[in-house]
Amino acid sequence: MSQIDRETLHHYVDRTNFVVRCAASATLAWYAAVLLQSPHPVWASMSALIVSQETVHATRSSVSGRVAGTLIGALVALAVNVAGDHWQLAVPLQLAAAVGICAIIAMGRPAIRVCLWTCPLVLLTTTSTESPFLTAVYRTAEVLIGVIIGGLLHLAEASLMTWLRLGRYRLAEEQPELPGRLLEAHLRGVAQHKKDVENMLHQGND
């Protein structure tokens, strides 16, 4: 196979992996949220898609930022809601205060900017039969479901592609840490075994 044919193969492998992984992440996250009786499983699907980046390193950064941002946004929304109820502040004022606080926290930190829209999710999806605390728990759980599934599927794909040396994961800098190290150890073992066999044959000929 020529170099051009190899690059074409890896290009299409990458594109196919991304399409299949996104479709699977969104579907599995929604199904998991439904099984857990989440009232809004759509947020699980959206979170799975948001963290599903093209490289495993980008996905890992997106996962950590989304988890941190979601927790910050939910906690800020709850704190503002408690203070707002005490001071009898209307929901629009609570929303403005919560988003303003999160904007200060997220300024210069794009990875956790999700906290800005977590506040409206918590404050504006609360119903008369559901407390703000329970709403925050539901929204956070929905996000975490999507994040975990999206992240795990990408790690599984990256691990498989690393072992098969296909797509971008044939390159050392694109390999996830654990499978990459295992592959390096395996290749070193194979190389050493070949040397040992060659030495034994050479000694036998002597």
C-alpha positions as CSV (number, residue, x, y, z in Angstrom):
1,M,0.0,0.0,0.0
2,S,1.4,3.4,-1.0
3,Q,1.9,6.3,1.4
4,I,-1.0,8.2,-0.2
5,D,-3.3,5.1,0.2
6,R,-2.4,4.8,3.8
7,E,-3.1,8.5,4.5
8,T,-6.5,8.2,2.8
9,L,-7.3,5.1,4.8
10,H,-6.4,6.8,8.1
11,H,-8.4,9.9,7.0
12,Y,-11.6,7.9,6.5
13,V,-11.0,5.9,9.6
14,D,-10.9,9.1,11.6
15,R,-14.1,10.5,10.0
16,T,-16.0,7.2,10.4
17,N,-14.9,6.9,14.1
18,F,-16.1,10.4,14.9
19,V,-19.5,10.0,13.2
20,V,-20.2,6.6,14.8
21,R,-18.9,7.7,18.3
22,C,-21.1,10.9,18.3
23,A,-24.2,8.9,17.2
24,A,-23.5,6.2,19.8
25,S,-22.7,8.7,22.6
26,A,-25.9,10.7,22.1
27,T,-28.1,7.6,21.9
28,L,-26.6,5.7,24.8
29,A,-26.6,8.8,27.1
30,W,-30.3,9.4,26.3
31,Y,-31.1,5.8,26.9
32,A,-29.2,5.7,30.2
33,A,-30.9,8.9,31.4
34,V,-34.3,7.4,30.5
35,L,-33.5,4.2,32.4
36,L,-32.6,6.3,35.5
37,Q,-35.9,8.1,35.1
38,S,-34.4,11.5,34.4
39,P,-37.1,14.1,33.7
40,H,-35.0,15.8,30.9
41,P,-32.8,13.1,29.2
42,V,-32.1,15.5,26.4
43,W,-29.4,17.2,28.5
44,A,-27.6,13.9,28.8
45,S,-27.5,13.5,25.0
46,M,-26.3,17.1,24.6
47,S,-23.6,16.7,27.2
48,A,-22.3,13.6,25.5
49,L,-22.0,15.5,22.2
50,I,-20.5,18.6,23.8
51,V,-17.6,16.6,25.3
52,S,-17.1,14.4,22.2
53,Q,-14.1,16.1,20.5
54,E,-12.0,14.9,17.6
55,T,-9.0,14.0,19.7
56,V,-8.9,12.1,23.0
57,H,-6.8,14.9,24.6
58,A,-9.4,17.5,23.7
59,T,-12.2,15.2,25.0
60,R,-10.5,14.7,28.3
61,S,-10.1,18.5,28.7
62,S,-13.7,19.0,27.8
63,V,-14.9,16.4,30.2
64,S,-13.0,17.9,33.2
65,G,-14.2,21.4,32.3
66,R,-17.8,20.4,31.9
67,V,-17.9,18.5,35.2
68,A,-16.3,21.4,37.1
69,G,-18.5,24.0,35.3
70,T,-21.7,22.1,35.9
71,L,-21.0,21.7,39.6
72,I,-20.0,25.3,40.0
73,G,-23.1,26.5,38.2
74,A,-25.5,24.3,40.2
75,L,-24.0,25.3,43.5
76,V,-24.1,29.0,42.6
77,A,-27.7,28.7,41.4
78,L,-28.7,27.0,44.7
79,A,-26.9,29.6,46.8
80,V,-28.6,32.5,45.0
81,N,-32.0,30.8,45.1
82,V,-31.7,30.4,48.9
83,A,-30.6,34.0,49.3
84,G,-33.3,35.1,46.9
85,D,-36.1,33.3,48.8
86,H,-34.8,34.9,52.0
87,W,-34.8,38.4,50.5
88,Q,-37.9,37.7,48.4
89,L,-36.1,38.4,45.1
90,A,-37.9,37.6,41.8
91,V,-36.6,34.9,39.6
92,P,-35.2,37.3,36.9
93,L,-33.1,39.0,39.7
94,Q,-31.9,35.6,40.9
95,L,-31.0,34.6,37.4
96,A,-29.1,37.8,36.8
97,A,-27.2,37.5,40.1
98,A,-26.3,33.8,39.5
99,V,-25.1,34.3,36.0
100,G,-23.1,37.4,37.0
101,I,-21.3,35.4,39.8
102,C,-20.6,32.6,37.3
103,A,-19.3,35.0,34.7
104,I,-16.8,36.4,37.3
105,I,-15.7,32.8,38.0
106,A,-15.5,31.7,34.4
107,M,-13.8,34.9,33.1
108,G,-10.6,33.8,31.5
109,R,-11.5,30.1,32.0
110,P,-13.3,29.0,28.9
111,A,-13.2,25.3,30.0
112,I,-15.7,25.9,32.8
113,R,-17.9,28.4,31.0
114,V,-20.7,25.8,31.1
115,C,-21.4,27.1,34.5
116,L,-23.0,30.2,32.8
117,W,-25.9,28.1,31.3
118,T,-26.1,25.7,34.2
119,C,-27.6,28.5,36.3
120,P,-30.6,29.1,34.0
121,L,-31.1,25.4,33.7
122,V,-31.4,25.0,37.4
123,L,-33.4,28.2,38.1
124,L,-35.7,28.2,35.1
125,T,-36.6,24.4,35.0
126,T,-37.7,24.3,38.6
127,T,-41.4,23.4,38.9
128,S,-43.9,23.7,41.7
129,T,-43.6,20.0,42.4
130,E,-39.8,20.0,42.3
131,S,-37.5,21.9,44.6
132,P,-34.5,23.8,43.3
133,F,-32.2,21.4,45.1
134,L,-33.8,18.4,43.4
135,T,-33.7,20.3,40.1
136,A,-30.0,20.9,40.5
137,V,-29.4,17.2,41.3
138,Y,-31.3,16.1,38.2
139,R,-29.6,18.6,35.9
140,T,-26.2,17.7,37.3
141,A,-26.9,14.0,37.0
142,E,-28.0,14.4,33.4
143,V,-24.9,16.2,32.5
144,L,-22.6,13.7,34.3
145,I,-24.4,10.8,32.5
146,G,-23.6,12.3,29.2
147,V,-20.1,13.3,30.1
148,I,-19.2,9.8,31.4
149,I,-20.6,8.0,28.4
150,G,-19.1,10.4,25.9
151,G,-15.7,10.2,27.6
152,L,-15.7,6.5,28.0
153,L,-16.7,5.8,24.4
154,H,-13.9,8.1,23.2
155,L,-11.4,6.3,25.4
156,A,-12.6,2.9,24.1
157,E,-12.3,4.1,20.5
158,A,-8.8,5.6,21.1
159,S,-7.6,2.4,22.9
160,L,-8.8,0.2,20.0
161,M,-7.3,2.4,17.3
162,T,-4.1,2.6,19.3
163,W,-3.8,-1.2,19.3
164,L,-4.7,-1.4,15.6
165,R,-2.5,1.6,14.7
166,L,-5.2,3.1,12.7
167,G,-6.3,6.7,12.1
168,R,-4.6,9.5,14.1
169,Y,-3.9,7.1,16.9
170,R,-1.1,5.5,15.0
171,L,0.9,8.6,16.0
172,A,2.4,8.6,19.5
173,E,1.2,12.1,20.4
174,E,-2.4,11.1,19.7
175,Q,-2.5,8.0,21.8
176,P,-4.2,7.9,25.2
177,E,-1.8,7.5,28.0
178,L,-2.5,4.0,29.3
179,P,-3.0,2.2,25.9
180,G,-0.1,4.1,24.5
181,R,2.2,3.0,27.3
182,L,1.0,-0.6,27.0
183,L,1.6,-0.6,23.3
184,E,5.1,0.8,23.7
185,A,5.9,-1.9,26.3
186,H,4.5,-4.6,23.9
187,L,6.6,-3.3,21.0
188,R,9.7,-3.2,23.1
189,G,9.0,-6.8,24.2
190,V,8.6,-7.9,20.6
191,A,11.8,-6.2,19.5
192,Q,13.7,-7.7,22.4
193,H,12.4,-11.1,21.6
194,K,13.5,-10.8,18.0
195,K,17.0,-9.8,19.2
196,D,17.1,-12.8,21.5
197,V,16.1,-15.2,18.7
198,E,18.7,-13.7,16.4
199,N,21.4,-14.0,19.1
200,M,20.4,-17.7,19.7
201,L,20.5,-18.4,16.0
202,H,23.8,-16.7,15.6
203,Q,25.3,-18.6,18.5
204,G,24.0,-21.9,17.1
205,N,25.7,-21.2,13.7
206,D,28.9,-20.5,15.5
